[in-house]
Amino acid sequence: MARLYRRATREVSRVKTGSGGRKVIIDGGTIVIPSLHEVRPVNMKTLRLEVSRTNDASLITRDRMQVDVGVGVEFYISVNATEGRISRAAQTLGDRTFDVDQLRELIEAS
């Protein structure tokens, strides 16, 4: 039974899907049967992203002006500790919540 138990911590929440529906585990743990459930971890730590865009990658405003962000902009992002927000982060970001470089690519692509 100990091998099937997955625990959530303050730094990592878990979203279990499969048999029995979706369950968000913020504190505590749950039994995960590999053939019936899938568990996705969600990073709850605050991450710092620095984004800079210049020349060809510069930003275009609504009034069609080109803006260079050469110095860089810092974003501090985290997931709110509510069931709905954690579930949405697991669905939309997946494992990217642990990798700052993948999150940066996602932001810079928009």
TIGU-995930 format. One record per atom (N, C-alpha, C, O): x, y, z; atom name; residue number from 1. Coordinates in pm, 1 decimal. Layout:
+----------+----------+----------+-------+-----+
|       xx |       yy |       zz | atomo | num |
+----------+----------+----------+-------+-----+
|        X |        Y |        Z |    CA | NUM |
...
+----------+----------+----------+-------+-----+
END
This chain:
+----------+----------+----------+-------+-----+
|       xx |       yy |       zz | atomo | num |
+----------+----------+----------+-------+-----+
|     82.2 |   -120.6 |      0.0 |     N |   1 |
|      0.0 |      0.0 |      0.0 |    CA |   1 |
|     85.8 |    125.8 |      0.0 |     C |   1 |
|     47.2 |    227.8 |    -57.1 |     O |   1 |
|    203.3 |    118.5 |     64.7 |     N |   2 |
|    289.9 |    237.1 |     72.9 |    CA |   2 |
|    338.3 |    280.6 |    -65.3 |     C |   2 |
|    358.0 |    399.9 |    -88.2 |     O |   2 |
|    357.5 |    187.5 |   -156.9 |     N |   3 |
|    401.2 |    222.3 |   -292.1 |    CA |   3 |
|    292.3 |    294.0 |   -370.8 |     C |   3 |
|    322.6 |    367.6 |   -464.7 |     O |   3 |
|    166.9 |    273.7 |   -334.4 |     N |   4 |
|     55.2 |    335.3 |   -406.3 |    CA |   4 |
|     14.6 |    470.9 |   -348.8 |     C |   4 |
|    -67.4 |    541.1 |   -408.1 |     O |   4 |
|     70.0 |    507.5 |   -236.5 |     N |   5 |
|     31.2 |    632.0 |   -169.1 |    CA |   5 |
|    112.3 |    748.4 |   -225.7 |     C |   5 |
|    235.1 |    741.6 |   -230.4 |     O |   5 |
|     44.6 |    854.9 |   -268.6 |     N |   6 |
|    109.3 |    976.5 |   -318.0 |    CA |   6 |
|     71.9 |   1090.9 |   -225.8 |     C |   6 |
|    -45.7 |   1115.1 |   -198.7 |     O |   6 |
|    173.2 |   1160.3 |   -178.5 |     N |   7 |
|    153.6 |   1265.9 |    -79.6 |    CA |   7 |
|    173.7 |   1402.7 |   -143.0 |     C |   7 |
|    262.1 |   1420.1 |   -226.9 |     O |   7 |
|     92.0 |   1500.1 |   -103.2 |     N |   8 |
|    108.3 |   1639.3 |   -145.0 |    CA |   8 |
|    177.2 |   1715.1 |    -32.7 |     C |   8 |
|    156.8 |   1685.0 |     84.9 |     O |   8 |
|    258.7 |   1813.7 |    -68.8 |     N |   9 |
|    327.8 |   1896.2 |     29.5 |    CA |   9 |
|    288.5 |   2042.3 |      7.2 |     C |   9 |
|    206.0 |   2073.1 |    -78.8 |     O |   9 |
|    347.6 |   2129.9 |     84.7 |     N |  10 |
|    320.3 |   2272.8 |     64.9 |    CA |  10 |
|    376.3 |   2322.5 |    -66.9 |     C |  10 |
|    323.3 |   2417.1 |   -125.2 |     O |  10 |
|    483.7 |   2259.2 |   -114.9 |     N |  11 |
|    547.1 |   2301.1 |   -239.8 |    CA |  11 |
|    486.0 |   2236.4 |   -363.3 |     C |  11 |
|    492.7 |   2292.2 |   -472.8 |     O |  11 |
|    426.0 |   2117.9 |   -345.8 |     N |  12 |
|    372.2 |   2043.7 |   -460.0 |    CA |  12 |
|    233.8 |   1989.8 |   -425.9 |     C |  12 |
|    217.6 |   1908.8 |   -334.7 |     O |  12 |
|    133.3 |   2037.1 |   -502.1 |     N |  13 |
|     -1.0 |   1980.8 |   -491.6 |    CA |  13 |
|    -15.2 |   1875.8 |   -600.7 |     C |  13 |
|     66.9 |   1869.2 |   -692.2 |     O |  13 |
|   -117.2 |   1795.5 |   -591.2 |     N |  14 |
|   -138.4 |   1690.8 |   -691.0 |    CA |  14 |
|   -284.2 |   1690.9 |   -736.3 |     C |  14 |
|   -375.1 |   1720.2 |   -658.6 |     O |  14 |
|   -304.2 |   1657.9 |   -862.9 |     N |  15 |
|   -438.7 |   1644.1 |   -918.8 |    CA |  15 |
|   -450.9 |   1501.1 |   -969.8 |     C |  15 |
|   -377.8 |   1459.0 |  -1059.5 |     O |  15 |
|   -544.6 |   1427.3 |   -910.8 |     N |  16 |
|   -567.2 |   1287.9 |   -948.9 |    CA |  16 |
|   -690.9 |   1280.4 |  -1036.3 |     C |  16 |
|   -796.7 |   1332.0 |  -1000.4 |     O |  16 |
|   -677.1 |   1215.7 |  -1151.2 |     N |  17 |
|   -790.3 |   1196.8 |  -1241.5 |    CA |  17 |
|   -802.9 |   1048.7 |  -1272.8 |     C |  17 |
|   -710.6 |    970.5 |  -1250.0 |     O |  17 |
|   -916.7 |   1012.5 |  -1324.4 |     N |  18 |
|   -941.7 |    872.8 |  -1360.7 |    CA |  18 |
|  -1064.9 |    822.8 |  -1290.4 |     C |  18 |
|  -1163.6 |    895.3 |  -1278.0 |     O |  18 |
|  -1060.3 |    700.4 |  -1244.5 |     N |  19 |
|  -1173.1 |    639.2 |  -1176.3 |    CA |  19 |
|  -1208.3 |    720.9 |  -1052.4 |     C |  19 |
|  -1121.9 |    748.5 |   -969.1 |     O |  19 |
|  -1332.9 |    758.7 |  -1040.5 |     N |  20 |
|  -1377.2 |    838.1 |   -926.8 |    CA |  20 |
|  -1377.0 |    987.4 |   -953.4 |     C |  20 |
|  -1412.6 |   1065.2 |   -864.9 |     O |  20 |
|  -1337.9 |   1029.6 |  -1072.7 |     N |  21 |
|  -1339.7 |   1170.6 |  -1108.0 |    CA |  21 |
|  -1210.8 |   1242.5 |  -1069.6 |     C |  21 |
|  -1110.2 |   1180.6 |  -1035.1 |     O |  21 |
|  -1217.4 |   1375.0 |  -1076.7 |     N |  22 |
|  -1100.5 |   1457.2 |  -1046.8 |    CA |  22 |
|  -1095.5 |   1489.6 |   -898.4 |     C |  22 |
|  -1197.4 |   1522.6 |   -837.7 |     O |  22 |
|   -976.8 |   1480.0 |   -840.6 |     N |  23 |
|   -957.9 |   1514.2 |   -700.5 |    CA |  23 |
|   -829.5 |   1595.1 |   -687.4 |     C |  23 |
|   -724.1 |   1553.1 |   -735.2 |     O |  23 |
|   -838.4 |   1711.0 |   -622.6 |     N |  24 |
|   -722.1 |   1796.1 |   -599.2 |    CA |  24 |
|   -673.5 |   1770.1 |   -457.1 |     C |  24 |
|   -749.9 |   1781.1 |   -361.2 |     O |  24 |
|   -545.5 |   1735.5 |   -444.9 |     N |  25 |
|   -487.5 |   1706.6 |   -314.0 |    CA |  25 |
|   -393.1 |   1820.3 |   -279.7 |     C |  25 |
|   -287.4 |   1835.0 |   -341.1 |     O |  25 |
|   -431.6 |   1901.3 |   -180.8 |     N |  26 |
|   -350.2 |   2015.5 |   -138.6 |    CA |  26 |
|   -267.8 |   1977.1 |    -16.4 |     C |  26 |
|   -146.0 |   1995.0 |    -15.8 |     O |  26 |
|   -331.2 |   1925.8 |     84.3 |     N |  27 |
|   -264.0 |   1874.7 |    203.4 |    CA |  27 |
|   -307.1 |   1731.2 |    221.4 |     C |  27 |
|   -425.2 |   1699.3 |    207.1 |     O |  27 |
|   -213.0 |   1644.7 |    252.5 |     N |  28 |
|   -246.5 |   1504.2 |    271.9 |    CA |  28 |
|   -199.6 |   1421.6 |    155.7 |     C |  28 |
|    -99.1 |   1453.2 |     92.0 |     O |  28 |
|   -271.5 |   1316.7 |    128.3 |     N |  29 |
|   -231.8 |   1226.5 |     21.4 |    CA |  29 |
|   -348.0 |   1143.4 |    -26.8 |     C |  29 |
|   -461.4 |   1160.7 |     17.9 |     O |  29 |
|   -319.1 |   1053.3 |   -118.1 |     N |  30 |
|   -422.5 |    969.2 |   -176.0 |    CA |  30 |
|   -359.9 |    839.8 |   -228.2 |     C |  30 |
|   -240.0 |    834.4 |   -255.7 |     O |  30 |
|   -441.3 |    737.2 |   -241.4 |     N |  31 |
|   -398.5 |    610.4 |   -298.6 |    CA |  31 |
|   -416.1 |    620.0 |   -449.9 |     C |  31 |
|   -522.4 |    658.5 |   -498.6 |     O |  31 |
|   -311.1 |    584.6 |   -523.5 |     N |  32 |
|   -313.3 |    591.3 |   -669.9 |    CA |  32 |
|   -289.4 |    451.6 |   -725.2 |     C |  32 |
|   -185.0 |    390.8 |   -701.6 |     O |  32 |
|   -386.8 |    402.4 |   -798.2 |     N |  33 |
|   -374.4 |    273.7 |   -865.8 |    CA |  33 |
|   -337.7 |    304.7 |  -1010.9 |     C |  33 |
|   -418.6 |    362.5 |  -1083.5 |     O |  33 |
|   -216.7 |    267.3 |  -1054.5 |     N |  34 |
|   -166.0 |    310.0 |  -1184.7 |    CA |  34 |
|   -257.8 |    281.9 |  -1303.9 |     C |  34 |
|   -263.2 |    363.8 |  -1395.7 |     O |  34 |
|   -328.0 |    173.0 |  -1306.3 |     N |  35 |
|   -413.8 |    142.3 |  -1420.6 |    CA |  35 |
|   -545.8 |    219.9 |  -1417.1 |     C |  35 |
|   -614.8 |    227.9 |  -1518.7 |     O |  35 |
|   -581.9 |    277.0 |  -1301.9 |     N |  36 |
|   -707.9 |    349.6 |  -1288.9 |    CA |  36 |
|   -692.8 |    500.1 |  -1276.7 |     C |  36 |
|   -785.1 |    574.3 |  -1310.4 |     O |  36 |
|   -577.7 |    546.6 |  -1229.1 |     N |  37 |
|   -559.8 |    688.9 |  -1199.5 |    CA |  37 |
|   -436.9 |    746.4 |  -1267.8 |     C |  37 |
|   -340.7 |    675.7 |  -1297.7 |     O |  37 |
|   -443.3 |    876.1 |  -1291.4 |     N |  38 |
|   -326.9 |    952.6 |  -1335.5 |    CA |  38 |
|   -309.7 |   1067.3 |  -1238.2 |     C |  38 |
|   -406.8 |   1134.4 |  -1203.1 |     O |  38 |
|   -187.1 |   1090.3 |  -1194.2 |     N |  39 |
|   -159.8 |   1197.5 |  -1099.1 |    CA |  39 |
|    -67.1 |   1298.1 |  -1164.6 |     C |  39 |
|     37.2 |   1261.5 |  -1218.9 |     O |  39 |
|   -105.2 |   1425.1 |  -1159.4 |     N |  40 |
|    -23.9 |   1531.3 |  -1216.0 |    CA |  40 |
|     18.3 |   1625.2 |  -1103.8 |     C |  40 |
|    -67.7 |   1681.9 |  -1036.4 |     O |  40 |
|    149.3 |   1643.2 |  -1081.7 |     N |  41 |
|    195.7 |   1735.7 |   -979.0 |    CA |  41 |
|    186.9 |   1880.3 |  -1028.4 |     C |  41 |
|    201.9 |   1907.2 |  -1147.6 |     O |  41 |
|    162.5 |   1972.3 |   -935.7 |     N |  42 |
|    155.5 |   2115.3 |   -966.8 |    CA |  42 |
|    246.3 |   2188.3 |   -868.9 |     C |  42 |
|    230.8 |   2175.5 |   -747.4 |     O |  42 |
|    341.1 |   2265.0 |   -922.1 |     N |  43 |
|    434.9 |   2341.2 |   -840.1 |    CA |  43 |
|    363.1 |   2459.2 |   -775.4 |     C |  43 |
|    299.8 |   2538.8 |   -844.7 |     O |  43 |
|    372.3 |   2470.9 |   -644.1 |     N |  44 |
|    305.5 |   2579.1 |   -571.2 |    CA |  44 |
|    401.8 |   2691.6 |   -533.6 |     C |  44 |
|    360.1 |   2791.0 |   -474.2 |     O |  44 |
|    529.1 |   2677.2 |   -567.1 |     N |  45 |
|    627.7 |   2780.0 |   -534.7 |    CA |  45 |
|    613.3 |   2899.2 |   -628.8 |     C |  45 |
|    562.2 |   2885.6 |   -739.9 |     O |  45 |
|    658.3 |   3015.5 |   -583.8 |     N |  46 |
|    661.3 |   3134.1 |   -667.9 |    CA |  46 |
|    784.6 |   3127.1 |   -757.2 |     C |  46 |
|    896.1 |   3106.2 |   -709.6 |     O |  46 |
|    763.0 |   3144.8 |   -886.8 |     N |  47 |
|    871.7 |   3140.3 |   -983.9 |    CA |  47 |
|    896.5 |   3279.3 |  -1040.1 |     C |  47 |
|    802.8 |   3356.4 |  -1060.7 |     O |  47 |
|   1023.3 |   3311.1 |  -1064.7 |     N |  48 |
|   1060.7 |   3440.2 |  -1121.5 |    CA |  48 |
|   1097.7 |   3420.4 |  -1268.4 |     C |  48 |
|   1184.8 |   3339.8 |  -1301.2 |     O |  48 |
|   1030.5 |   3494.8 |  -1356.3 |     N |  49 |
|   1057.9 |   3490.3 |  -1499.0 |    CA |  49 |
|   1106.0 |   3626.9 |  -1543.8 |     C |  49 |
|   1048.0 |   3728.7 |  -1506.2 |     O |  49 |
|   1210.7 |   3629.8 |  -1623.1 |     N |  50 |
|   1256.4 |   3755.0 |  -1682.0 |    CA |  50 |
|   1242.2 |   3743.1 |  -1832.4 |     C |  50 |
|   1294.5 |   3649.9 |  -1893.7 |     O |  50 |
|   1171.3 |   3837.9 |  -1891.4 |     N |  51 |
|   1144.0 |   3834.9 |  -2034.3 |    CA |  51 |
|   1195.0 |   3964.6 |  -2095.1 |     C |  51 |
|   1166.3 |   4073.0 |  -2044.4 |     O |  51 |
|   1270.9 |   3953.3 |  -2204.0 |     N |  52 |
|   1313.2 |   4072.7 |  -2278.0 |    CA |  52 |
|   1284.8 |   4049.7 |  -2425.5 |     C |  52 |
|   1302.8 |   3939.3 |  -2476.9 |     O |  52 |
|   1240.4 |   4154.6 |  -2492.5 |     N |  53 |
|   1207.1 |   4144.7 |  -2634.7 |    CA |  53 |
|   1259.5 |   4268.6 |  -2705.4 |     C |  53 |
|   1223.8 |   4380.8 |  -2669.7 |     O |  53 |
|   1343.7 |   4248.4 |  -2805.1 |     N |  54 |
|   1399.6 |   4360.3 |  -2882.1 |    CA |  54 |
|   1400.2 |   4325.7 |  -3030.1 |     C |  54 |
|   1380.9 |   4210.7 |  -3069.4 |     O |  54 |
|   1422.8 |   4428.1 |  -3110.4 |     N |  55 |
|   1433.4 |   4417.1 |  -3256.1 |    CA |  55 |
|   1315.2 |   4343.6 |  -3317.5 |     C |  55 |
|   1201.7 |   4390.2 |  -3306.7 |     O |  55 |
|   1339.0 |   4230.8 |  -3381.1 |     N |  56 |
|   1230.8 |   4157.4 |  -3449.3 |    CA |  56 |
|   1128.0 |   4100.0 |  -3353.1 |     C |  56 |
|   1013.3 |   4077.5 |  -3391.6 |     O |  56 |
|   1167.5 |   4075.9 |  -3228.5 |     N |  57 |
|   1076.7 |   4017.1 |  -3130.0 |    CA |  57 |
|   1011.4 |   4122.9 |  -3041.2 |     C |  57 |
|    949.6 |   4088.2 |  -2940.6 |     O |  57 |
|   1023.7 |   4250.4 |  -3075.8 |     N |  58 |
|    967.2 |   4356.4 |  -2991.7 |    CA |  58 |
|    814.9 |   4349.6 |  -2991.4 |     C |  58 |
|    753.0 |   4288.5 |  -3078.5 |     O |  58 |
|    757.0 |   4413.6 |  -2891.5 |     N |  59 |
|    612.1 |   4412.3 |  -2874.3 |    CA |  59 |
|    545.6 |   4514.2 |  -2965.5 |     C |  59 |
|    600.8 |   4621.3 |  -2990.6 |     O |  59 |
|    429.1 |   4481.3 |  -3014.0 |     N |  60 |
|    348.2 |   4572.8 |  -3093.7 |    CA |  60 |
|    225.3 |   4608.1 |  -3011.2 |     C |  60 |
|    151.4 |   4519.4 |  -2968.5 |     O |  60 |
|    203.1 |   4737.7 |  -2988.5 |     N |  61 |
|     90.1 |   4782.3 |  -2907.4 |    CA |  61 |
|    -36.4 |   4787.3 |  -2992.2 |     C |  61 |
|    -32.3 |   4765.1 |  -3113.2 |     O |  61 |
|   -148.8 |   4816.8 |  -2927.3 |     N |  62 |
|   -276.8 |   4825.6 |  -2999.7 |    CA |  62 |
|   -276.5 |   4934.5 |  -3105.6 |     C |  62 |
|   -337.7 |   4919.6 |  -3211.4 |     O |  62 |
|   -206.6 |   5045.4 |  -3076.5 |     N |  63 |
|   -202.7 |   5154.8 |  -3173.5 |    CA |  63 |
|    -85.3 |   5139.1 |  -3270.8 |     C |  63 |
|    -39.3 |   5237.0 |  -3329.6 |     O |  63 |
|    -37.6 |   5016.3 |  -3287.1 |     N |  64 |
|     62.2 |   4974.7 |  -3385.1 |    CA |  64 |
|    198.6 |   5041.4 |  -3367.3 |     C |  64 |
|    268.1 |   5069.8 |  -3464.8 |     O |  64 |
|    235.6 |   5065.5 |  -3243.1 |     N |  65 |
|    369.4 |   5116.5 |  -3213.6 |    CA |  65 |
|    457.1 |   4999.8 |  -3170.4 |     C |  65 |
|    411.5 |   4908.6 |  -3101.5 |     O |  65 |
|    582.1 |   5003.6 |  -3211.2 |     N |  66 |
|    676.3 |   4897.6 |  -3176.9 |    CA |  66 |
|    750.7 |   4938.2 |  -3050.1 |     C |  66 |
|    805.5 |   5048.1 |  -3042.1 |     O |  66 |
|    752.3 |   4848.0 |  -2949.9 |     N |  67 |
|    813.7 |   4876.8 |  -2821.0 |    CA |  67 |
|    920.6 |   4772.3 |  -2792.8 |     C |  67 |
|    892.8 |   4652.4 |  -2791.6 |     O |  67 |
|   1044.8 |   4819.2 |  -2769.7 |     N |  68 |
|   1153.1 |   4730.1 |  -2730.0 |    CA |  68 |
|   1156.5 |   4720.0 |  -2578.3 |     C |  68 |
|   1156.1 |   4821.6 |  -2508.9 |     O |  68 |
|   1159.7 |   4599.1 |  -2527.6 |     N |  69 |
|   1174.4 |   4575.7 |  -2384.5 |    CA |  69 |
|   1312.8 |   4513.4 |  -2367.1 |     C |  69 |
|   1325.7 |   4394.3 |  -2338.9 |     O |  69 |
|   1416.0 |   4596.4 |  -2384.4 |     N |  70 |
|   1553.1 |   4547.7 |  -2381.8 |    CA |  70 |
|   1604.5 |   4523.0 |  -2241.7 |     C |  70 |
|   1684.0 |   4431.5 |  -2220.2 |     O |  70 |
|   1560.9 |   4602.1 |  -2147.1 |     N |  71 |
|   1606.1 |   4587.6 |  -2009.5 |    CA |  71 |
|   1552.3 |   4458.3 |  -1950.8 |     C |  71 |
|   1620.5 |   4392.0 |  -1872.6 |     O |  71 |
|   1433.7 |   4423.2 |  -1987.0 |     N |  72 |
|   1372.2 |   4301.2 |  -1935.7 |    CA |  72 |
|   1261.6 |   4332.7 |  -1836.7 |     C |  72 |
|   1264.3 |   4434.2 |  -1767.2 |     O |  72 |
|   1167.6 |   4246.0 |  -1832.5 |     N |  73 |
|   1054.3 |   4257.9 |  -1740.8 |    CA |  73 |
|   1053.9 |   4134.3 |  -1653.1 |     C |  73 |
|   1069.5 |   4022.7 |  -1702.5 |     O |  73 |
|   1036.1 |   4153.4 |  -1524.0 |     N |  74 |
|   1030.6 |   4039.7 |  -1432.2 |    CA |  74 |
|    886.4 |   4008.9 |  -1396.3 |     C |  74 |
|    808.8 |   4098.2 |  -1362.3 |     O |  74 |
|    852.2 |   3882.3 |  -1404.4 |     N |  75 |
|    722.0 |   3834.2 |  -1363.2 |    CA |  75 |
|    743.1 |   3738.5 |  -1246.4 |     C |  75 |
|    833.2 |   3654.8 |  -1249.1 |     O |  75 |
|    660.8 |   3751.4 |  -1145.6 |     N |  76 |
|    659.4 |   3655.3 |  -1035.7 |    CA |  76 |
|    525.6 |   3585.1 |  -1043.6 |     C |  76 |
|    420.7 |   3647.1 |  -1026.5 |     O |  76 |
|    529.8 |   3455.5 |  -1069.5 |     N |  77 |
|    405.7 |   3381.6 |  -1088.5 |    CA |  77 |
|    395.7 |   3268.5 |   -987.9 |     C |  77 |
|    495.6 |   3209.7 |   -946.7 |     O |  77 |
|    273.0 |   3240.0 |   -949.9 |     N |  78 |
|    245.3 |   3126.7 |   -862.2 |    CA |  78 |
|    101.3 |   3083.5 |   -884.6 |     C |  78 |
|     21.9 |   3155.7 |   -944.9 |     O |  78 |
|     69.4 |   2966.2 |   -835.8 |     N |  79 |
|    -65.8 |   2911.7 |   -847.8 |    CA |  79 |
|   -138.1 |   2937.5 |   -715.6 |     C |  79 |
|    -86.5 |   2905.4 |   -608.5 |     O |  79 |
|   -258.2 |   2995.8 |   -724.1 |     N |  80 |
|   -337.6 |   3015.2 |   -602.1 |    CA |  80 |
|   -376.0 |   2879.8 |   -544.8 |     C |  80 |
|   -406.4 |   2786.2 |   -618.8 |     O |  80 |
|   -374.4 |   2870.4 |   -413.4 |     N |  81 |
|   -399.7 |   2742.5 |   -345.8 |    CA |  81 |
|   -548.6 |   2714.7 |   -328.3 |     C |  81 |
|   -595.0 |   2691.1 |   -216.7 |     O |  81 |
|   -623.0 |   2717.3 |   -437.8 |     N |  82 |
|   -763.3 |   2677.0 |   -436.2 |    CA |  82 |
|   -779.4 |   2559.2 |   -531.6 |     C |  82 |
|   -702.3 |   2544.6 |   -626.5 |     O |  82 |
|   -876.9 |   2477.6 |   -507.2 |     N |  83 |
|   -895.6 |   2358.1 |   -589.9 |    CA |  83 |
|   -914.3 |   2391.9 |   -736.7 |     C |  83 |
|   -857.3 |   2325.4 |   -823.2 |     O |  83 |
|   -992.7 |   2493.7 |   -765.8 |     N |  84 |
|  -1018.0 |   2531.8 |   -905.0 |    CA |  84 |
|   -893.3 |   2580.2 |   -976.4 |     C |  84 |
|   -869.4 |   2543.6 |  -1091.5 |     O |  84 |
|   -813.8 |   2661.9 |   -909.3 |     N |  85 |
|   -691.4 |   2716.3 |   -970.7 |    CA |  85 |
|   -585.3 |   2608.2 |   -990.3 |     C |  85 |
|   -517.3 |   2605.7 |  -1092.9 |     O |  85 |
|   -571.2 |   2520.2 |   -893.2 |     N |  86 |
|   -473.5 |   2412.1 |   -905.1 |    CA |  86 |
|   -513.8 |   2318.3 |  -1018.8 |     C |  86 |
|   -428.9 |   2274.7 |  -1096.5 |     O |  86 |
|   -641.8 |   2287.6 |  -1028.2 |     N |  87 |
|   -691.5 |   2201.5 |  -1134.1 |    CA |  87 |
|   -668.1 |   2264.9 |  -1271.2 |     C |  87 |
|   -628.6 |   2196.7 |  -1365.7 |     O |  87 |
|   -692.2 |   2393.2 |  -1281.3 |     N |  88 |
|   -671.5 |   2463.8 |  -1409.2 |    CA |  88 |
|   -523.4 |   2468.1 |  -1447.0 |     C |  88 |
|   -488.8 |   2450.3 |  -1563.7 |     O |  88 |
|   -435.8 |   2491.8 |  -1348.7 |     N |  89 |
|   -291.5 |   2492.5 |  -1375.9 |    CA |  89 |
|   -244.7 |   2356.0 |  -1424.3 |     C |  89 |
|   -162.3 |   2347.2 |  -1515.4 |     O |  89 |
|   -296.6 |   2249.9 |  -1364.2 |     N |  90 |
|   -259.3 |   2114.9 |  -1407.1 |    CA |  90 |
|   -306.9 |   2088.5 |  -1549.4 |     C |  90 |
|   -237.7 |   2023.2 |  -1627.4 |     O |  90 |
|   -424.8 |   2139.3 |  -1582.8 |     N |  91 |
|   -481.8 |   2115.3 |  -1714.8 |    CA |  91 |
|   -411.2 |   2198.1 |  -1821.8 |     C |  91 |
|   -380.1 |   2145.6 |  -1928.7 |     O |  91 |
|   -385.3 |   2325.3 |  -1795.9 |     N |  92 |
|   -331.4 |   2412.7 |  -1899.7 |    CA |  92 |
|   -179.4 |   2413.0 |  -1906.5 |     C |  92 |
|   -123.2 |   2420.1 |  -2015.8 |     O |  92 |
|   -111.8 |   2405.6 |  -1792.5 |     N |  93 |
|     34.0 |   2414.1 |  -1790.9 |    CA |  93 |
|    101.6 |   2279.3 |  -1778.8 |     C |  93 |
|    211.7 |   2260.3 |  -1830.4 |     O |  93 |
|     37.9 |   2186.0 |  -1711.8 |     N |  94 |
|     95.7 |   2053.2 |  -1695.5 |    CA |  94 |
|    227.1 |   2056.9 |  -1620.1 |     C |  94 |
|    236.9 |   2119.1 |  -1514.3 |     O |  94 |
|    328.1 |   1990.5 |  -1674.1 |     N |  95 |
|    458.6 |   1982.0 |  -1608.1 |    CA |  95 |
|    540.0 |   2109.9 |  -1622.6 |     C |  95 |
|    647.2 |   2121.0 |  -1563.2 |     O |  95 |
|    491.8 |   2206.2 |  -1699.8 |     N |  96 |
|    565.0 |   2332.3 |  -1716.1 |    CA |  96 |
|    572.8 |   2413.2 |  -1587.9 |     C |  96 |
|    653.0 |   2506.1 |  -1578.8 |     O |  96 |
|    491.0 |   2380.1 |  -1488.3 |     N |  97 |
|    495.4 |   2455.9 |  -1362.8 |    CA |  97 |
|    626.4 |   2434.4 |  -1288.9 |     C |  97 |
|    657.0 |   2509.0 |  -1195.9 |     O |  97 |
|    704.3 |   2334.6 |  -1327.7 |     N |  98 |
|    832.8 |   2307.1 |  -1264.0 |    CA |  98 |
|    951.0 |   2360.3 |  -1343.3 |     C |  98 |
|   1061.6 |   2367.1 |  -1289.7 |     O |  98 |
|    931.7 |   2398.1 |  -1468.2 |     N |  99 |
|   1041.8 |   2438.8 |  -1554.8 |    CA |  99 |
|   1025.7 |   2584.4 |  -1597.1 |     C |  99 |
|    936.5 |   2617.7 |  -1675.2 |     O |  99 |
|   1112.1 |   2670.6 |  -1545.5 |     N | 100 |
|   1104.5 |   2813.9 |  -1574.3 |    CA | 100 |
|   1127.0 |   2841.3 |  -1722.4 |     C | 100 |
|   1063.1 |   2929.9 |  -1779.1 |     O | 100 |
|   1216.6 |   2766.8 |  -1785.6 |     N | 101 |
|   1245.3 |   2789.5 |  -1927.3 |    CA | 101 |
|   1124.1 |   2759.8 |  -2015.2 |     C | 101 |
|   1098.1 |   2832.2 |  -2111.3 |     O | 101 |
|   1050.7 |   2655.2 |  -1983.4 |     N | 102 |
|    930.3 |   2623.8 |  -2061.1 |    CA | 102 |
|    822.7 |   2730.0 |  -2039.9 |     C | 102 |
|    752.0 |   2764.9 |  -2134.5 |     O | 102 |
|    808.8 |   2781.8 |  -1918.4 |     N | 103 |
|    712.8 |   2889.3 |  -1894.2 |    CA | 103 |
|    752.9 |   3015.5 |  -1968.9 |     C | 103 |
|    666.8 |   3084.4 |  -2023.5 |     O | 103 |
|    882.3 |   3047.2 |  -1972.4 |     N | 104 |
|    931.2 |   3164.2 |  -2044.1 |    CA | 104 |
|    898.9 |   3151.7 |  -2192.7 |     C | 104 |
|    854.0 |   3248.2 |  -2254.5 |     O | 104 |
|    921.4 |   3033.7 |  -2250.6 |     N | 105 |
|    888.9 |   3010.7 |  -2391.3 |    CA | 105 |
|    740.4 |   3031.3 |  -2417.3 |     C | 105 |
|    702.2 |   3086.4 |  -2520.5 |     O | 105 |
|    657.2 |   2987.5 |  -2324.6 |     N | 106 |
|    512.7 |   3004.0 |  -2339.3 |    CA | 106 |
|    474.8 |   3151.1 |  -2340.2 |     C | 106 |
|    391.7 |   3193.1 |  -2420.8 |     O | 106 |
|    534.9 |   3230.3 |  -2251.1 |     N | 107 |
|    503.3 |   3372.8 |  -2244.1 |    CA | 107 |
|    559.0 |   3447.3 |  -2365.0 |     C | 107 |
|    490.6 |   3532.4 |  -2421.8 |     O | 107 |
|    681.0 |   3416.7 |  -2404.6 |     N | 108 |
|    742.9 |   3486.1 |  -2516.8 |    CA | 108 |
|    678.3 |   3452.1 |  -2649.5 |     C | 108 |
|    688.3 |   3529.9 |  -2744.4 |     O | 108 |
|    612.8 |   3338.6 |  -2658.3 |     N | 109 |
|    547.3 |   3299.7 |  -2783.2 |    CA | 109 |
|    421.6 |   3379.4 |  -2809.4 |     C | 109 |
|    377.6 |   3388.6 |  -2924.0 |     O | 109 |
|    361.5 |   3438.5 |  -2704.1 |     N | 110 |
|    236.0 |   3510.7 |  -2724.1 |    CA | 110 |
|    257.0 |   3647.4 |  -2778.2 |     C | 110 |
|    160.5 |   3720.5 |  -2800.4 |     O | 110 |
+----------+----------+----------+-------+-----+
END
